[in-house]
Amino acid sequence: MVGFFSTRSPEEASSHTAAFLRGLGKSGHVDGRNVTIEYRWARGQYDRLPAFAAELAGLKPAVLVAGGDPSALAAKAATDTIPIVFIMGADPVRVGLAARMNRPGGNATGVSMITSALGSKRLQLLSEMIPNAGNIGLLVNPRNANADDHIQDVLSAARMLGRQLLVLRASTEADFQPIFARLAQEGAGGLVVHNDPFFDSQRERLVALAARHRIPAIYHIREFPDAGGLMSYGPSLADAYLELGVQTGRVLTGVDPADLPVVQPTRFEFVVNLKTAKALDITIVSSLFTQTDDVIE
């Protein structure tokens, strides 16, 4: 049995769960045939994760799969014996989930998208897209363990770029509307959205609010511009979930997670939604076009 718990909701995460199952199938493991998967979904309520981790650990699964940084930390707190396979945006060594990337050394391994380290690059791209934006917002979830580190990284980049950074915090749906109203009141020229599973689950709402308030925003995965957001920069989340399934399959076949290297992305994509840019009256300079990996028209 595999215990799978996530910060997200099953409906919103369905395509990524399908990618996980495809990856799992590469080792011959098929849900309902020769393996059973017990799912738990927090639906953005991070305070439910410790209970989910304890509950699933109590079922004595062969592997505990944790979707998202808060889930990974909850899994590690719940057990130091059951193998854990995680997917996260942060550096697992930095947050104490692994001793080293190439040999984690404990009971946890998985996939690190290292997207938390890309906030400064997103700010740079947004600054190129909106060169006259002196004041730019940064949206973070204070319940995310790496939020403070991310803020400091982006603050440093903002100082180098000569931009003022307005740090905004949201952990519930009710926080979004006041935040976008404040961005408009402050005359913010753009918004960088921190990679966070709760924000992923709320991407339709975030994209709609950005459009309503005419705030150019950059996100960490292409699912946002696919949904109408302006642009994104980061690795493929679908590819990461595929690798999560592959890693889980390796552990199920007997590989010790202590010796199984954490997988990291080798490709990052810059995606721009041209229709959204036109709606915001943004003219994309040629230097940005040459950097794009995909343009949605």
N, C-alpha and C positions, 0 to 999 in steps of 0.2 A: 504494500500500500504506500502511496505517495500522498503526503499532506501538502496542499498548496493554499497559501493564504496571501492576500493582496490588499493593498491600500485602496484599490480601485473598485469599480462595479463590474459585474459580469457582462452587462450589455455594452458598456463603453469599451471594455477591454477585449471584446470577442475576437477581433482580428489578430490581436497579439497572443491571446490564448491559443488560437488555431496555429499560429507560428510555433509556439512552444510544443504543441502536440506533434507537429511535423518533425521538429527536432528530436523529440523523444522517440518517434518512430524510426529514426535512423539507426537506433540500436536494437530495433525489433520489439520495442515496448509500445503496446497499443492499449489505450484506456478502454476498459470493459472486456478486453480479451485476455491479456496476461498481466495486467496491472490495473489497480483501482485507484482513482484519484479522489480524495476528499477535499472539496473546495470551501474556503471561507473568504468572504468579501467584506471589507470594512466600509466601502462606499464613502471614502474620504474622512471617516471618523477614526483618526489615528489612536484615540484612547481605547478602541476595541482590540487593537492588535496584540497586546500582551495576553489577553484572555484567549484569543484565537491561537496564539503560539503555544500556550500551556495546554489548551484543549487538544490540539493536534499532536503535540508531543506525548500526551497521555495515551494516545492511540497506538503508540510505538510504531510509527511509520518507518519504512526502509530509508526514506529521504524526506526531509522537510524543505519545501521550496518556498522561498520568500520573495514576493514581488514588490520592489521599492525599498528605499533606504530605511524608512521606519519599520517595515516588516522584517528586514534583515537584522536590525538591531534587536527587535523583539524576539526573534528566533534565537539569536545568540544568547540572550538573557534567559531563555526558557530551557536550553539544553546545551551541555558541552560534550555529549556523547552521540546523539543522533546526527547523522550527516546532514548538513545544511547546504543547499545550493541557492544562491541569491542573484538578483539583478538589482543594480543600484547605479546612481549617478555619481556618487562620491568615490573617493579613493578608499578602498577597504582597509588598507594598511593604516591610513591616517585616522580612521575611526575605530580601529582596534579589532576588526573582523578577521584580519589575516596578518601573519608576521611578515610575509613577503608575497609579492605577486606571483613569482615563479614557483614557490613552494609555500603555500599558506600556513602549513604547520599545525593546524588545529582540526576542527570538525567542519569548517566552512570554506567553500569556494564558490565560484560562479562567474558572473559577468559584471564588469565595471565599465559603464559607458563613459566614464571620466568627463561627463558633460558639465559637472559642477565647476570644472576648471576653465570653462569656455565663456564665462560671463563677460570677461574683458573683451574677448573677440566679438561677441554679440554687440557690445556697446560700441566698439569701433565700426562695425558694419552699419549700425543704425546711425551713427554720426556721419558716415559717408553718405548715407541715403538722405538724411535730413541735416545738411551742413549748418543751417542757421539755428538749430535747436540748442540753445544754451542750457536749458533746464530739462533733464531727462529723469523719468521715474524708473525705479527698480522695485518690482513686486516680488516679495518673498513670503513663504509660509513660516511663521515663527516656530511651528511645531516640527520643522525639518531640522535634524541635528546639524546639518552643515550650513544653515542659513547665515549665521554670523560670519563664518569664514568667507562665504560667497559675497556678502556685503562688503567686507574689507577688500577683497580682490577687485570688485567692480568700482569701489570708491577710489582705489589706487589708479585704476585705468582712467576714471573720470578726471582726476587731477591732472594726469598726463595729457589728456585731450582738451583740457580747459573747459570742462563741462561741470555744471552743478547737478548733483545727484539727489533726488528726492526719494528716500527709502519708504516704502509702503508695505504694510503687513496684512495678510489675509489668511484665515484658516477656516472660514465658513463661507457659505454662499452669501450670507447677509452682509459680509464685509465688502463685496465687490462694488456695488452701486455707489456707496460713499467714497470709495477709493477713486473711481473714475470721475466722479463729480469733483473731487479735490484736484485731480490731474488737470481737469479743464479750468478750474478756478486759478490754479497756479500757472497756467499757461505753458504746461509741459509740452515740449515738442516731440516727445516720443516716450516709449516704455520698453524696458527690458524685463521679460518675465522669467524668473528663476525656474530651473527645472525642478519640478515637484510633482509626485503622482496625483495629488489632489487637484492641482491645476490641470494636469492631463485630463482628468475625469470631468473637468468643467470647461473644456476647451471651447465648446459651442457657445457657452455663456460669455466667456472672456472675449472671444472674437466678436460677438454681437455688441458687447459694450464698447469695445475699441472702435468699432464702426460707427456706433451711435454718437460717440463723443469725438469722433474724428482724431483718434490718437494712433499714430503709426507705432506698431509694436513688433518686436522680434521675439521669437520663441526658440525652444531647443530642439523640436522635432517637426518633421514635415507635415504631420497630421494637422498642425495648426493652419498653415497656409492652404492645405487641402480643404480645410473647413472655412476658408475665407480670410484667414489672417494674412498680414502683409508679407512676413518672411520668417525664415527659421535658419538656424545654423547648429549642426550637431550630427551625431551618428544616427543610423537607422534604428528605431526602436523595434521594428519588425525583425530585423536581422539579429538584434540583441536577444529577443525572445526565442528565436530559432536556436541560438547558441545556448540559451538557458535550458532548452529541452535536450540538446546534445550533451551538455554537462551533466544533467540529471540522469540521462541514460548511461553515461560512463560510470557514475557512482552506483547505479543499480546493477551494473555488470561486475562490480567488485573493486573499482578503482578507489583508493583511499583519498578523500578530499584533501588531506594534508599534503599529498603529493601531486594534486591536480592543479595546474596553473590557472589563475584567474584570467579569463579571456577579456581582451580589450579591443576596441574597434580600431581598424586600420584605415577607415575612410570616413570623412566628414562631408556632409552635403550642405550647400547653401541654396535654399529654395526661395524664390520670390513669386508672389501672386501678382501678376501684371494687372489684372482686372481691379484688384484692391488698390494698387498704386494709383491707377487712373482715377478711381473713385475719391481718393484722397488728394488728387491734383499733384501727385509726386512725379517728377521727371527723373528717371533713373539714369545716372551718368554712366558713360561707357566703361569707366574703370570698374564699376560694380557688375555690369553685365558680363565682363570677362571673367569674373570670379564665380558666377552662378553655375550650379550643377543642373538646375532644372528651373524652368520658368513656366508657371501656370497661367494660361491665358483665358 
